[in-house]
Amino acid sequence: MQEFHVQFHSLRDVLDFVTLASKQKCRLIVGNDRFQVNANSFMGIFTLNFRKPQRVTAECTEEEFRQILVDFDRFLVK
């Protein structure tokens, strides 16, 4: 399992993130210590405080993870 953190700044960011997440071959979970939702779920992400950084957990290979970091670069907390 791999992890990274994302930050959304607008409704468009959330929509774009979910669109990218739904194209991934591996399972992505977004959340914090209290709540976790499927990254493919637009409504699920809105149950989180999406204006604060969120942890994304990816169940994938190392190669898939490297590609995910490229795909989601604009959302990454650096």
N, C-alpha and C positions, 0 to 999 in steps of 0.2 A: 504494500500500500504506500502511495506517495501523497504528499500534501503540498499545497501552496495556498496563498491568501489572495483574495480579490477584493476590489472596491468598485462599487457602482456609483455613478454621479448623476444618473438620469434614468428615466423610464426607458429610454432608447437603449441605454447600456444593458439593462436587465433583459430586454427583448433580444438584443444581439447575442448576449451571453447564452441565453436559453437556446437560441437557434444554433449556435456553435456546439453547445453541449449535446444537443439531440443528434448531431452528426458524428459524434465520437463512438468508437467501437467499444470502449470500456465504460464502466459504471462510474459516474461522478456524483458525489454527495456534497451538498453545500450546507453549512451551518456553523453552529458554535457548540459550546458545552451543553446547552439546554435543548436546542432543537436542531434537527437535521432533516433536510428534504432532498428529493431527487433533483439534480441540476436541470433535468428536462422539464421541470414543472414551473411554469411562469407564475401560477398562483401560489405554489409552494414557496417560492423565493419571497413573495410578498408577505408571507407569514413571519419572515425574519425581518430584522431591522436592517434592510439592505443598504442603508446609507452608511453603515459601519463596516469595516473590513470583515469579511467572512472567510472561514477556512473551507477549502475544497479538498476532498479526499478522492483520490483516483485509484481504482482497482485495475491496474494495467501493467504492462511490461515496461521496462526502462526505455525502450525505443518509442513506444506509444506516449510515454510521459514526456519525453523530450519534444515530441511533436505537439502535444497539448500545450506546453509552455510557449511554443511559438504561436500557436493558434490564439491563445488567450492573453498574449503579451499586453495588450492595451488595458486589460483589467487587473493585471498583477500589482500587488503592493510590493514595492521595491525598497 
